[in-house]
Amino acid sequence: MSFEWFVASRYLRAKGRSKFRSLITLLAVGGVALGVAASIIVLGVMNGFSKEVRSRIVGTNAHVVLLDPEERGIADVEDVRLEVEKVEGVVATAPFIFGKVLLSSDRESEGAVLRGVDRDAESRVTDVPGRIHPTDATFESRETSEGDVAPGIVLGKDLAARLRTLVGDTIVATVPNVRKRGLPRMRTFVVTGVFESGIYEYDSSLGLTSLEASRNALGIGDTVTGILVRVDDMDRAPEIGRRIMEEVHTPPLWANDWIRQNRQLFFWMRMEKMIGYLIFTIILTVAAFLISSTLIMIVLEKTKEIGILMSLGAARRGVQSVFLLEGIAIGGFGTALGCLVGWLACMGLDRYRVTLPGDVYFIETLPVNIWWGDFAIISSLSLMICLLSALYPSWRASRLVPVEAIRYE
């Protein structure tokens, strides 16, 4: 054991009248541990929220959405799909039809979005078909309770709950005839299943049916609203979308991507993470003042002992190292304790999920994702702040004049 560490460890131990100082030392350790643990928990929740929302948004929506710039729809969709799939980076495509309707059951009515899909093609682009229950639910026409024949529809879980419908019930989709200003178009559907994406916005407003049934309900002829595109790297979706617009000239297409569609949400999540780091810094700054106060008290209390050590040959650098080691010891122990508490808390939150209101937070449970890079960043910042808090007291101790320190001994 080095001389500096031996003296530093002795100064940190509580004896006699030093018990009050030791209490302040424990408070400093607790402050560091609290700051580190709180930061790890907050960042773990934010990372989990970001990952969960990102995966669910991409799972329900395509990486890139191709639309007609003039909103007339896309004709000859199969030929256009073949051209799009030739573009580098494109993995699969699927046509879709999109329109707003009023869905009415025997008990309730709710505004919703009717989405026509090709189930086989959709399964290669999004996760929507895999989230349908029961798994054998189809969009094929079937007989209603009144003896008529109507196409099948799959409702979002929360939308079905609002309409108070079950599998086998009949609902009516009403579409206002805006262009001709005539009577609204009404079409009957049979509920064949429900789907759950995990995002309240979709589960409470989306109804899925076949392309043919949605064309008939919305009255859009042989066109489709757009084409969903899956790419090989979803982070390159904007780049690949621009490439599609450059390489596919007929018909002209406008590309939107999942990053642009949700930029405000992801910007908000980045800001939240920055606020988490700010809170961490504030808590550690308070702990740093406690560490600095503790070391200053030790310097004042041990002034005579420091003078004796320097009279016996201890170098000023060695005296400074003693108090730097004390600051590092306090910060290191607090950081290690905070990392342990934060990790245990994150594991507990991940195992026992906290329920959230889905209409506010997009998801229904609180996710946690531990990123070890956050542990490294937080630990490094914590130790650096604790080291900085020990600089002034250690410098003051090394500046003591031995004769003045022991004059009255």
Backbone hydrogen bonds, N-H to C=O, Kabsch-Sander energy under -0.5 kcal/mol:
donor,donor_aa,acceptor,acceptor_aa,energy
6,F,2,S,-2.2
7,V,3,F,-2.3
8,A,4,E,-2.4
9,S,5,W,-2.4
10,R,6,F,-1.7
11,Y,7,V,-2.2
12,L,8,A,-1.4
13,R,9,S,-0.6
13,R,10,R,-0.9
15,K,13,R,-0.5
18,S,15,K,-2.2
19,K,16,G,-1.3
20,F,17,R,-0.6
22,S,18,S,-2.1
23,L,19,K,-1.8
24,I,20,F,-1.7
25,T,21,R,-2.1
26,L,22,S,-2.4
27,L,23,L,-2.1
28,A,24,I,-2.2
29,V,25,T,-2.4
30,G,26,L,-2.8
31,G,27,L,-2.4
32,V,28,A,-2.3
33,A,29,V,-2.6
34,L,30,G,-2.8
35,G,31,G,-2.3
36,V,32,V,-2.5
37,A,33,A,-2.8
38,A,34,L,-2.8
39,S,35,G,-2.0
40,I,36,V,-2.4
41,I,37,A,-2.5
42,V,38,A,-2.7
43,L,39,S,-2.8
44,G,40,I,-2.3
45,V,41,I,-2.4
46,M,42,V,-2.5
47,N,43,L,-2.9
48,G,44,G,-2.3
49,F,45,V,-2.8
50,S,46,M,-2.7
51,K,47,N,-2.6
52,E,48,G,-2.6
53,V,49,F,-2.7
54,R,50,S,-2.4
55,S,51,K,-2.5
56,R,52,E,-2.3
57,I,53,V,-2.7
58,V,54,R,-2.4
59,G,55,S,-2.0
60,T,56,R,-1.9
61,N,57,I,-2.9
63,H,229,V,-1.0
64,V,229,V,-2.0
65,V,256,N,-3.5
66,L,227,I,-3.0
67,L,254,W,-2.6
68,D,225,T,-0.7
71,E,68,D,-2.0
74,I,224,V,-2.8
75,A,73,G,-0.5
80,V,76,D,-1.9
81,R,77,V,-2.6
82,L,78,E,-1.9
83,E,79,D,-1.7
84,V,80,V,-2.5
85,E,81,R,-2.6
86,K,82,L,-0.5
86,K,83,E,-0.8
87,V,84,V,-1.6
90,V,87,V,-1.8
91,V,230,R,-3.3
92,A,230,R,-1.4
94,A,228,L,-2.0
96,F,226,G,-2.1
97,I,116,G,-2.0
99,G,114,L,-1.6
101,V,112,A,-2.5
102,L,174,T,-2.0
103,L,101,V,-0.6
103,L,110,E,-2.7
104,S,172,V,-2.3
105,S,108,E,-3.2
108,E,163,L,-0.6
110,E,103,L,-2.7
112,A,101,V,-2.7
113,V,205,S,-3.4
114,L,99,G,-3.3
114,L,112,A,-0.5
115,R,113,V,-0.6
115,R,207,G,-3.1
116,G,97,I,-2.3
116,G,114,L,-0.5
117,V,209,T,-2.5
118,D,95,P,-0.7
119,R,117,V,-0.8
122,E,118,D,-3.4
123,S,119,R,-1.9
124,R,120,D,-0.5
124,R,121,A,-1.1
125,V,122,E,-1.5
126,T,122,E,-3.0
127,D,59,G,-3.6
128,V,59,G,-0.5
131,R,127,D,-0.6
131,R,128,V,-1.8
132,I,129,P,-1.1
133,H,194,V,-3.7
137,A,134,P,-1.8
142,R,150,A,-2.7
144,T,148,D,-3.3
147,G,144,T,-1.5
150,A,142,R,-2.6
152,G,139,F,-1.3
153,I,190,V,-2.2
154,V,208,L,-2.9
155,L,193,G,-1.9
156,G,206,L,-1.9
157,K,195,F,-2.0
159,L,203,D,-2.4
160,A,156,G,-2.9
161,A,157,K,-1.8
162,R,158,D,-2.1
163,L,159,L,-2.3
164,R,160,A,-0.8
165,T,160,A,-2.1
168,G,191,V,-3.3
169,D,166,L,-2.2
171,I,189,F,-2.5
172,V,104,S,-2.5
173,A,187,R,-3.4
174,T,102,L,-2.5
174,T,172,V,-0.6
175,V,173,A,-0.5
175,V,185,R,-3.4
178,V,176,P,-1.8
181,R,177,N,-1.3
182,G,177,N,-0.8
185,R,175,V,-3.1
187,R,173,A,-2.4
189,F,171,I,-3.0
190,V,151,P,-2.4
191,V,169,D,-2.8
192,T,153,I,-2.4
192,T,190,V,-0.5
193,G,153,I,-0.9
194,V,133,H,-2.9
195,F,155,L,-1.9
196,E,131,R,-1.4
200,Y,198,G,-0.6
200,Y,362,F,-1.8
202,Y,199,I,-1.0
203,D,199,I,-2.5
204,S,200,Y,-1.9
205,S,202,Y,-1.3
206,L,202,Y,-1.7
207,G,113,V,-2.7
208,L,154,V,-3.4
209,T,115,R,-2.0
211,L,117,V,-0.7
214,S,210,S,-2.1
215,R,211,L,-2.4
216,N,212,E,-2.1
217,A,213,A,-2.1
218,L,214,S,-2.8
219,G,215,R,-2.2
220,I,215,R,-0.9
223,T,220,I,-1.0
224,V,74,I,-1.6
225,T,96,F,-1.0
226,G,96,F,-1.8
227,I,66,L,-2.1
228,L,94,A,-3.7
229,V,64,V,-2.8
230,R,92,A,-2.8
232,D,89,G,-2.2
236,R,233,D,-1.9
237,A,234,M,-1.3
240,I,236,R,-2.5
241,G,237,A,-2.6
242,R,238,P,-2.0
243,R,239,E,-1.9
244,I,240,I,-2.2
245,M,241,G,-1.9
246,E,242,R,-1.7
247,E,243,R,-2.1
248,V,244,I,-2.6
249,H,247,E,-0.7
254,W,67,L,-2.7
256,N,65,V,-2.8
258,W,63,H,-2.0
261,Q,257,D,-2.3
262,N,258,W,-1.2
263,R,260,R,-1.1
266,F,262,N,-2.3
267,F,263,R,-2.3
268,W,264,Q,-2.2
269,M,265,L,-1.9
270,R,266,F,-2.1
271,M,267,F,-2.2
272,E,268,W,-2.3
273,K,269,M,-1.8
274,M,270,R,-2.0
275,I,271,M,-2.2
276,G,272,E,-2.0
277,Y,273,K,-1.9
278,L,274,M,-2.0
279,I,275,I,-2.7
280,F,276,G,-2.1
281,T,277,Y,-2.3
282,I,278,L,-2.3
283,I,279,I,-2.4
284,L,280,F,-2.3
285,T,281,T,-2.1
286,V,282,I,-2.0
287,A,283,I,-2.0
288,A,284,L,-2.5
289,F,285,T,-1.9
290,L,286,V,-1.6
291,I,287,A,-2.3
292,S,288,A,-2.8
293,S,289,F,-2.7
294,T,290,L,-2.5
295,L,291,I,-2.4
296,I,292,S,-2.2
297,M,293,S,-2.4
298,I,294,T,-2.0
299,V,295,L,-2.4
300,L,296,I,-2.5
301,E,297,M,-2.6
302,K,298,I,-2.7
303,T,300,L,-0.8
306,I,302,K,-2.8
307,G,303,T,-2.4
308,I,304,K,-2.3
309,L,305,E,-2.4
310,M,306,I,-2.5
311,S,307,G,-2.0
312,L,308,I,-1.8
313,G,310,M,-0.8
314,A,309,L,-2.6
319,V,315,A,-2.2
320,Q,316,R,-2.4
321,S,317,R,-2.1
322,V,318,G,-1.6
323,F,319,V,-1.3
324,L,320,Q,-1.9
325,L,321,S,-2.5
326,E,322,V,-1.4
327,G,323,F,-2.0
328,I,324,L,-2.4
329,A,325,L,-2.7
330,I,326,E,-2.5
331,G,327,G,-2.6
332,G,328,I,-3.4
333,F,329,A,-2.4
334,G,330,I,-2.2
335,T,331,G,-2.6
336,A,332,G,-2.5
337,L,333,F,-2.4
338,G,334,G,-2.5
339,C,335,T,-2.6
340,L,336,A,-2.0
341,V,337,L,-2.6
342,G,338,G,-2.9
343,W,339,C,-2.5
344,L,340,L,-2.4
345,A,341,V,-2.5
346,C,342,G,-2.3
347,M,343,W,-2.3
348,G,344,L,-2.2
349,L,345,A,-2.5
350,D,346,C,-2.2
351,R,347,M,-1.8
352,Y,348,G,-2.8
353,R,351,R,-0.8
356,L,364,E,-3.1
358,G,356,L,-0.7
360,V,357,P,-1.8
361,Y,357,P,-2.1
362,F,358,G,-1.3
363,I,361,Y,-1.2
366,L,354,V,-2.4
369,N,44,G,-2.3
371,W,369,N,-0.6
372,W,370,I,-0.6
374,D,371,W,-1.6
375,F,371,W,-0.9
376,A,372,W,-1.9
377,I,373,G,-2.5
378,I,374,D,-3.0
379,S,375,F,-2.6
380,S,376,A,-2.3
381,L,377,I,-2.5
382,S,378,I,-2.6
383,L,379,S,-2.5
384,M,380,S,-2.2
385,I,381,L,-2.6
386,C,382,S,-2.4
387,L,383,L,-2.3
388,L,384,M,-2.5
389,S,385,I,-2.0
390,A,386,C,-0.8
390,A,387,L,-0.7
391,L,387,L,-0.5
391,L,388,L,-1.1
392,Y,388,L,-0.6
394,S,390,A,-1.9
395,W,391,L,-2.3
396,R,392,Y,-2.6
397,A,393,P,-2.2
398,S,394,S,-1.9
399,R,395,W,-1.0
400,L,397,A,-1.1
405,A,401,V,-2.3
406,I,402,P,-1.7
407,R,404,E,-0.7
409,E,406,I,-1.6
